[in-house]
Amino acid sequence: MRKNKIVAVLISCFVTMSLWSQTNQSVLPEEDNTTISVIHKRTSIRQFTDQKLTKEQLETLVRAGMAAPSSVNAQPWHFIIVDDPELLQLIGGSVNTSKSVSEAPAAILVCGDMHKAKEGWLQQYWIQDCSAASQNILLAATSMGLGAVWTSIYPAEDRIKKVAEILSLPNYIIPLNVIPVGYPKTPKQPMDKWKPTNVSWNIWK
């Protein structure tokens, strides 16, 4: 009888520990592909290998961009996927901050569509909405083992004009940025940007 009780207790402990392990897996400091891990692993990649990206990979990135929130769900964005080497060279050579585009196998331009944006002062929300979409693309690239970097176009008028000419953009499509994407040429460790001094609780201190 005593032996049976000991066995029962051991089985109970084993089951309890198993359930605890399953329940607490998400809080263990593991290197995995959870959202928090991807956010902290993301870093700016400007040099890429020659390996091409598939249409499916590029569409996956843009789908992630379209999953972003937007003010009153206006979704005032348009994405231009560029994988033509000549166009990549033109964009990279014409926009100072986008030279890495020349070395990338592909790039995604995140643009604001003023036909979809709201009127009046609400129109300026397109910048925030397209920025959220851009961050989604950067995080998706990290989760897929790719590298990418946000290179600014808007609000520099000369950059907007050059990119619009290269890609034949209508005047109601405004490029916010261009995101070159590909497989990183060399590994790069992300920076730890946590600074407690940048945080206030409840009121400004």
PASEBA-1860 file (N, C-alpha, C; in nm, 3 decimals):
! residues 205
1> MRKNKIVA> 0.083/-0.120/0.000/0.000/0.000/0.000/0.087/0.126/0.000 ~ 0.190/0.127/0.090/0.281/0.242/0.099/0.355/0.264/-0.033 ~ 0.395/0.152/-0.096/0.466/0.162/-0.224/0.377/0.223/-0.330 ~ 0.248/0.185/-0.333/0.154/0.239/-0.433/0.136/0.389/-0.414 ~ 0.133/0.434/-0.287/0.117/0.577/-0.260/0.239/0.656/-0.310 ~ 0.357/0.599/-0.290/0.479/0.666/-0.337/0.480/0.678/-0.488 ~ 0.440/0.570/-0.556/0.433/0.573/-0.703/0.333/0.677/-0.749 ~ 0.217/0.684/-0.681/0.114/0.781/-0.719/0.165/0.924/-0.703
9> VLISCFVT> 0.238/0.949/-0.596/0.292/1.083/-0.572/0.395/1.120/-0.679 ~ 0.481/1.024/-0.715/0.582/1.050/-0.818/0.518/1.080/-0.952 ~ 0.413/1.004/-0.986/0.342/1.027/-1.113/0.278/1.166/-1.112 ~ 0.217/1.202/-0.999/0.153/1.333/-0.987/0.255/1.445/-1.005 ~ 0.373/1.430/-0.944/0.478/1.531/-0.956/0.525/1.543/-1.100 ~ 0.539/1.429/-1.167/0.584/1.429/-1.305/0.485/1.502/-1.395 ~ 0.355/1.472/-1.377/0.251/1.536/-1.457/0.250/1.686/-1.431 ~ 0.261/1.725/-1.304/0.260/1.867/-1.269/0.377/1.940/-1.332
17> MSLWSQTN> 0.497/1.880/-1.326/0.614/1.944/-1.386/0.602/1.955/-1.536 ~ 0.543/1.855/-1.600/0.523/1.858/-1.745/0.430/1.971/-1.784 ~ 0.319/1.983/-1.710/0.224/2.090/-1.739/0.286/2.226/-1.716 ~ 0.365/2.240/-1.610/0.432/2.367/-1.582/0.527/2.404/-1.693 ~ 0.601/2.304/-1.742/0.696/2.330/-1.850/0.627/2.379/-1.975 ~ 0.513/2.314/-2.011/0.440/2.354/-2.130/0.383/2.494/-2.115 ~ 0.332/2.525/-1.996/0.269/2.654/-1.972/0.369/2.768/-1.974 ~ 0.492/2.741/-1.929/0.590/2.847/-1.913/0.695/2.851/-2.023
25> QSVLPEED> 0.674/2.778/-2.130/0.771/2.780/-2.239/0.789/2.920/-2.296 ~ 0.680/2.996/-2.302/0.686/3.127/-2.366/0.769/3.228/-2.289 ~ 0.792/3.203/-2.160/0.868/3.299/-2.082/1.014/3.259/-2.065 ~ 1.051/3.143/-2.117/1.190/3.100/-2.106/1.276/3.179/-2.204 ~ 1.399/3.213/-2.166/1.486/3.295/-2.252/1.546/3.214/-2.365 ~ 1.463/3.166/-2.455/1.510/3.085/-2.566/1.527/3.171/-2.691 ~ 1.621/3.133/-2.776/1.636/3.199/-2.905/1.540/3.134/-3.002 ~ 1.428/3.197/-3.023/1.328/3.139/-3.112/1.271/3.246/-3.202
33> NTTISVIH> 1.159/3.217/-3.265/1.101/3.309/-3.362/0.975/3.375/-3.306 ~ 0.967/3.391/-3.175/0.854/3.461/-3.117/0.861/3.608/-3.156 ~ 0.749/3.677/-3.142/0.743/3.817/-3.182/0.847/3.901/-3.110 ~ 0.858/3.885/-2.977/0.954/3.964/-2.901/1.096/3.936/-2.947 ~ 1.128/3.810/-2.972/1.261/3.773/-3.018/1.292/3.838/-3.152 ~ 1.198/3.834/-3.244/1.218/3.894/-3.377/1.239/4.045/-3.366 ~ 1.160/4.111/-3.281/1.175/4.255/-3.263/1.316/4.290/-3.218 ~ 1.369/4.214/-3.123/1.501/4.246/-3.069/1.615/4.198/-3.160
41> KRTSIRQF> 1.587/4.105/-3.251/1.691/4.059/-3.344/1.701/4.148/-3.467 ~ 1.596/4.228/-3.493/1.597/4.310/-3.613/1.711/4.412/-3.608 ~ 1.782/4.424/-3.719/1.887/4.524/-3.731/1.897/4.565/-3.877 ~ 1.959/4.678/-3.903/1.967/4.730/-4.040/2.077/4.658/-4.117 ~ 2.039/4.597/-4.229/2.132/4.525/-4.315/2.143/4.600/-4.448 ~ 2.265/4.633/-4.487/2.288/4.713/-4.609/2.369/4.640/-4.716 ~ 2.419/4.522/-4.684/2.496/4.445/-4.782/2.435/4.306/-4.794 ~ 2.423/4.259/-4.917/2.350/4.136/-4.943/2.429/4.042/-5.035
49> TDQKLTKE> 2.392/3.915/-5.027/2.450/3.817/-5.120/2.381/3.829/-5.255 ~ 2.426/3.750/-5.349/2.366/3.753/-5.484/2.242/3.665/-5.494 ~ 2.209/3.595/-5.388/2.095/3.503/-5.393/1.964/3.578/-5.418 ~ 1.890/3.532/-5.516/1.764/3.596/-5.553/1.653/3.560/-5.454 ~ 1.554/3.645/-5.447/1.436/3.617/-5.368/1.323/3.572/-5.459 ~ 1.239/3.485/-5.409/1.128/3.436/-5.489/1.011/3.533/-5.484 ~ 0.921/3.518/-5.578/0.800/3.599/-5.579/0.721/3.576/-5.451 ~ 0.718/3.452/-5.405/0.644/3.418/-5.284/0.703/3.489/-5.162
57> QLETLVRA> 0.835/3.494/-5.153/0.899/3.563/-5.041/0.864/3.713/-5.041 ~ 0.871/3.774/-5.157/0.843/3.917/-5.167/0.696/3.947/-5.138 ~ 0.607/3.860/-5.185/0.465/3.880/-5.155/0.437/3.859/-5.007 ~ 0.509/3.768/-4.943/0.492/3.747/-4.799/0.529/3.874/-4.723 ~ 0.635/3.941/-4.765/0.676/4.065/-4.700/0.570/4.174/-4.717 ~ 0.517/4.185/-4.837/0.416/4.288/-4.862/0.285/4.256/-4.790 ~ 0.251/4.129/-4.781/0.133/4.089/-4.703/0.148/4.133/-4.557 ~ 0.269/4.119/-4.505/0.295/4.163/-4.368/0.276/4.314/-4.357
65> GMAAPSSV> 0.320/4.387/-4.458/0.300/4.531/-4.458/0.153/4.568/-4.457 ~ 0.073/4.498/-4.536/-0.070/4.526/-4.544/-0.146/4.487/-4.417 ~ -0.082/4.409/-4.331/-0.147/4.369/-4.206/-0.134/4.477/-4.098 ~ -0.065/4.586/-4.129/-0.043/4.692/-4.031/-0.173/4.767/-4.001 ~ -0.182/4.828/-3.884/-0.299/4.912/-3.854/-0.292/5.043/-3.932 ~ -0.406/5.106/-3.954/-0.410/5.236/-4.019/-0.527/5.316/-3.963 ~ -0.513/5.446/-3.964/-0.616/5.534/-3.909/-0.749/5.513/-3.982 ~ -0.853/5.492/-3.907/-0.989/5.462/-3.957/-0.987/5.357/-4.068
73> NAQPWHFI> -0.887/5.269/-4.062/-0.872/5.159/-4.158/-0.867/5.208/-4.303 ~ -0.807/5.323/-4.324/-0.800/5.379/-4.459/-0.705/5.301/-4.550 ~ -0.602/5.237/-4.490/-0.502/5.162/-4.567/-0.450/5.243/-4.687 ~ -0.396/5.363/-4.660/-0.358/5.453/-4.770/-0.220/5.423/-4.827 ~ -0.196/5.297/-4.857/-0.063/5.259/-4.903/-0.066/5.192/-5.039 ~ 0.050/5.195/-5.101/0.072/5.118/-5.223/0.217/5.073/-5.219 ~ 0.239/4.945/-5.252/0.373/4.887/-5.245/0.422/4.856/-5.385 ~ 0.544/4.897/-5.413/0.605/4.868/-5.543/0.724/4.775/-5.519
81> IVDDPELL> 0.712/4.653/-5.570/0.820/4.555/-5.558/0.911/4.569/-5.679 ~ 1.038/4.591/-5.654/1.135/4.608/-5.763/1.239/4.496/-5.755 ~ 1.246/4.415/-5.862/1.351/4.314/-5.871/1.425/4.321/-6.003 ~ 1.398/4.424/-6.082/1.469/4.448/-6.206/1.605/4.511/-6.173 ~ 1.715/4.444/-6.208/1.849/4.495/-6.172/1.875/4.637/-6.222 ~ 1.827/4.670/-6.340/1.851/4.803/-6.395/1.780/4.910/-6.312 ~ 1.656/4.881/-6.272/1.582/4.977/-6.190/1.645/4.991/-6.052 ~ 1.691/4.879/-5.998/1.758/4.885/-5.868/1.883/4.972/-5.875
89> QLIGGSVN> 1.958/4.960/-5.983/2.078/5.042/-6.001/2.041/5.190/-6.013 ~ 1.936/5.219/-6.086/1.893/5.358/-6.105/1.849/5.420/-5.973 ~ 1.771/5.344/-5.896/1.724/5.396/-5.767/1.842/5.415/-5.673 ~ 1.928/5.314/-5.667/2.043/5.323/-5.578/2.140/5.433/-5.615 ~ 2.152/5.461/-5.745/2.243/5.566/-5.789/2.187/5.705/-5.783 ~ 2.055/5.714/-5.774/1.991/5.846/-5.777/1.955/5.901/-5.641 ~ 1.938/5.812/-5.544/1.897/5.855/-5.410/2.013/5.829/-5.315 ~ 2.068/5.933/-5.257/2.189/5.921/-5.175/2.175/5.818/-5.063
97> TSKSVSEA> 2.059/5.818/-4.997/2.043/5.728/-4.883/2.010/5.586/-4.925 ~ 1.997/5.561/-5.053/1.951/5.430/-5.100/2.056/5.356/-5.181 ~ 2.185/5.383/-5.159/2.289/5.316/-5.235/2.288/5.165/-5.215 ~ 2.243/5.121/-5.099/2.238/4.977/-5.073/2.138/4.907/-5.164 ~ 2.047/4.983/-5.223/1.950/4.924/-5.317/2.023/4.863/-5.436 ~ 2.132/4.926/-5.476/2.208/4.879/-5.592/2.263/4.739/-5.571 ~ 2.291/4.702/-5.445/2.349/4.572/-5.415/2.245/4.468/-5.379 ~ 2.120/4.509/-5.364/2.015/4.418/-5.319/1.951/4.344/-5.437
105> PAAILVCG> 1.906/4.221/-5.415/1.836/4.149/-5.521/1.694/4.200/-5.543 ~ 1.642/4.276/-5.445/1.507/4.329/-5.458/1.489/4.445/-5.360 ~ 1.387/4.523/-5.382/1.354/4.632/-5.291/1.203/4.654/-5.293 ~ 1.153/4.706/-5.183/1.010/4.737/-5.173/0.996/4.885/-5.142 ~ 0.925/4.955/-5.229/0.894/5.095/-5.201/0.759/5.100/-5.132 ~ 0.757/5.167/-5.018/0.631/5.187/-4.945/0.584/5.328/-4.976 ~ 0.469/5.337/-5.038/0.420/5.466/-5.086/0.284/5.500/-5.025 ~ 0.259/5.628/-5.014/0.127/5.675/-4.973/0.042/5.703/-5.095
113> DMHKAKEG> -0.081/5.652/-5.094/-0.175/5.675/-5.204/-0.274/5.783/-5.158 ~ -0.259/5.904/-5.211/-0.342/6.015/-5.168/-0.488/6.000/-5.210 ~ -0.516/5.911/-5.303/-0.655/5.882/-5.338/-0.724/5.800/-5.229 ~ -0.644/5.730/-5.147/-0.699/5.649/-5.038/-0.693/5.723/-4.905 ~ -0.604/5.822/-4.895/-0.590/5.897/-4.770/-0.713/5.985/-4.748 ~ -0.739/6.016/-4.622/-0.852/6.101/-4.588/-0.823/6.246/-4.626 ~ -0.924/6.329/-4.619/-0.909/6.470/-4.658/-0.874/6.557/-4.538 ~ -0.828/6.678/-4.567/-0.796/6.773/-4.463/-0.677/6.729/-4.381
121> WLQQYWIQ> -0.678/6.765/-4.251/-0.564/6.732/-4.166/-0.548/6.582/-4.146 ~ -0.655/6.505/-4.169/-0.647/6.360/-4.155/-0.557/6.297/-4.262 ~ -0.535/6.370/-4.369/-0.455/6.315/-4.478/-0.314/6.278/-4.431 ~ -0.260/6.357/-4.338/-0.122/6.334/-4.294/-0.103/6.203/-4.218 ~ -0.213/6.138/-4.183/-0.200/6.008/-4.118/-0.138/5.903/-4.209 ~ -0.134/5.930/-4.340/-0.074/5.832/-4.431/0.070/5.803/-4.393 ~ 0.139/5.904/-4.337/0.280/5.886/-4.299/0.291/5.783/-4.187 ~ 0.206/5.797/-4.085/0.208/5.703/-3.974/0.166/5.563/-4.020
129> DCSAASQN> 0.062/5.558/-4.103/0.012/5.429/-4.150/0.117/5.355/-4.232 ~ 0.182/5.426/-4.323/0.284/5.362/-4.407/0.409/5.329/-4.327 ~ 0.435/5.405/-4.220/0.547/5.373/-4.132/0.521/5.242/-4.058 ~ 0.397/5.224/-4.012/0.361/5.098/-3.946/0.376/4.981/-4.043 ~ 0.335/5.001/-4.168/0.349/4.897/-4.269/0.497/4.865/-4.295 ~ 0.580/4.969/-4.296/0.723/4.951/-4.319/0.786/4.868/-4.207 ~ 0.749/4.899/-4.083/0.804/4.822/-3.971/0.762/4.676/-3.979 ~ 0.639/4.651/-4.020/0.595/4.512/-4.037/0.682/4.439/-4.139
137> ILLAATSM> 0.717/4.507/-4.247/0.801/4.445/-4.350/0.939/4.415/-4.294 ~ 0.996/4.507/-4.219/1.129/4.486/-4.161/1.129/4.368/-4.063 ~ 1.025/4.358/-3.982/1.017/4.248/-3.886/0.993/4.115/-3.958 ~ 0.910/4.118/-4.061/0.885/3.996/-4.138/1.013/3.947/-4.204 ~ 1.092/4.040/-4.256/1.220/4.002/-4.319/1.311/3.932/-4.217 ~ 1.318/3.987/-4.096/1.400/3.925/-3.992/1.352/3.785/-3.960 ~ 1.221/3.768/-3.949/1.166/3.637/-3.914/1.190/3.534/-4.023 ~ 1.211/3.580/-4.148/1.235/3.491/-4.261/1.383/3.467/-4.286
145> GLGAVWTS> 1.469/3.519/-4.200/1.613/3.503/-4.219/1.671/3.596/-4.323 ~ 1.599/3.702/-4.355/1.645/3.800/-4.453/1.696/3.925/-4.383 ~ 1.763/4.010/-4.459/1.807/4.138/-4.408/1.739/4.250/-4.486 ~ 1.721/4.363/-4.421/1.656/4.477/-4.485/1.693/4.604/-4.411 ~ 1.666/4.718/-4.472/1.693/4.845/-4.407/1.596/4.951/-4.461 ~ 1.548/5.035/-4.372/1.462/5.148/-4.409/1.551/5.259/-4.461 ~ 1.533/5.301/-4.587/1.605/5.416/-4.640/1.502/5.520/-4.682 ~ 1.519/5.639/-4.631/1.417/5.743/-4.643/1.413/5.807/-4.781
153> IYPAEDRI> 1.293/5.839/-4.825/1.272/5.920/-4.945/1.195/6.046/-4.905 ~ 1.074/6.029/-4.853/0.995/6.141/-4.803/1.055/6.191/-4.673 ~ 1.060/6.324/-4.648/1.000/6.434/-4.724/1.098/6.507/-4.817 ~ 1.213/6.446/-4.849/1.311/6.513/-4.935/1.254/6.524/-5.078 ~ 1.226/6.644/-5.121/1.159/6.666/-5.250/1.241/6.616/-5.367 ~ 1.375/6.631/-5.361/1.457/6.586/-5.472/1.454/6.434/-5.486 ~ 1.451/6.362/-5.372/1.444/6.217/-5.376/1.308/6.170/-5.427 ~ 1.205/6.236/-5.381/1.070/6.201/-5.428/1.061/6.217/-5.579
161> KKVAEILS> 1.114/6.327/-5.629/1.108/6.355/-5.772/1.186/6.252/-5.853 ~ 1.307/6.218/-5.807/1.390/6.122/-5.880/1.327/5.984/-5.886 ~ 1.277/5.937/-5.771/1.215/5.805/-5.767/1.087/5.803/-5.850 ~ 1.011/5.911/-5.844/0.888/5.921/-5.923/0.918/5.913/-6.072 ~ 1.026/5.976/-6.114/1.065/5.972/-6.256/1.108/5.832/-6.298 ~ 1.188/5.768/-6.213/1.240/5.635/-6.246/1.127/5.532/-6.258 ~ 1.030/5.540/-6.169/0.924/5.439/-6.163/0.792/5.488/-6.223 ~ 0.793/5.605/-6.285/0.673/5.660/-6.351/0.554/5.669/-6.256
169> LPNYIIPL> 0.580/5.723/-6.137/0.473/5.733/-6.037/0.379/5.849/-6.070 ~ 0.249/5.829/-6.057/0.155/5.942/-6.070/0.172/6.036/-5.953 ~ 0.122/6.160/-5.964/0.148/6.259/-5.860/0.076/6.231/-5.729 ~ -0.020/6.140/-5.729/-0.090/6.110/-5.604/-0.026/5.992/-5.528 ~ 0.082/5.937/-5.583/0.157/5.831/-5.515/0.288/5.892/-5.464 ~ 0.304/5.893/-5.331/0.422/5.955/-5.269/0.507/5.848/-5.202 ~ 0.631/5.827/-5.249/0.717/5.725/-5.187/0.767/5.771/-5.051 ~ 0.738/5.693/-4.949/0.786/5.724/-4.813/0.929/5.675/-4.795
177> NVIPVGYP> 0.955/5.553/-4.839/1.087/5.495/-4.824/1.106/5.383/-4.926 ~ 1.228/5.336/-4.934/1.258/5.217/-5.014/1.332/5.121/-4.921 ~ 1.290/4.996/-4.922/1.347/4.895/-4.834/1.418/4.789/-4.918 ~ 1.552/4.799/-4.930/1.624/4.691/-4.998/1.620/4.567/-4.911 ~ 1.606/4.452/-4.972/1.593/4.327/-4.896/1.666/4.214/-4.967 ~ 1.724/4.126/-4.887/1.795/4.011/-4.943/1.858/3.930/-4.830 ~ 1.943/3.837/-4.868/2.014/3.757/-4.767/2.138/3.834/-4.722 ~ 2.157/3.852/-4.592/2.272/3.929/-4.543/2.405/3.870/-4.588
185> KTPKQPMD> 2.495/3.957/-4.630/2.628/3.911/-4.672/2.711/3.867/-4.552 ~ 2.701/3.942/-4.444/2.773/3.906/-4.321/2.679/3.921/-4.202 ~ 2.694/3.837/-4.101/2.609/3.848/-3.982/2.630/3.982/-3.912 ~ 2.526/4.032/-3.850/2.535/4.158/-3.778/2.455/4.147/-3.649 ~ 2.518/4.178/-3.539/2.451/4.171/-3.410/2.367/4.297/-3.388 ~ 2.244/4.280/-3.345/2.160/4.398/-3.318/2.209/4.473/-3.196 ~ 2.180/4.602/-3.190/2.216/4.684/-3.077/2.110/4.671/-2.967 ~ 2.156/4.679/-2.844/2.063/4.687/-2.732/2.030/4.835/-2.709
193> KWKPTNVS> 1.910/4.875/-2.745/1.873/5.016/-2.740/1.792/5.053/-2.615 ~ 1.783/4.960/-2.521/1.707/4.986/-2.399/1.778/5.092/-2.315 ~ 1.707/5.202/-2.287/1.759/5.309/-2.201/1.651/5.349/-2.102 ~ 1.664/5.312/-1.977/1.564/5.347/-1.876/1.539/5.497/-1.867 ~ 1.640/5.578/-1.903/1.624/5.723/-1.895/1.524/5.777/-1.998 ~ 1.489/5.694/-2.096/1.392/5.735/-2.197/1.248/5.700/-2.158 ~ 1.230/5.657/-2.034/1.097/5.613/-1.989/1.053/5.694/-1.868 ~ 0.929/5.740/-1.872/0.867/5.802/-1.755/0.742/5.723/-1.721
201> WNIWK> 0.707/5.722/-1.593/0.588/5.652/-1.547/0.484/5.754/-1.499 ~ 0.369/5.749/-1.563/0.253/5.830/-1.524/0.266/5.977/-1.558 ~ 0.372/6.046/-1.513/0.390/6.187/-1.546/0.535/6.209/-1.586 ~ 0.561/6.325/-1.650/0.697/6.358/-1.691/0.786/6.380/-1.569 ~ 0.902/6.314/-1.570/0.996/6.331/-1.460/1.135/6.354/-1.516
END
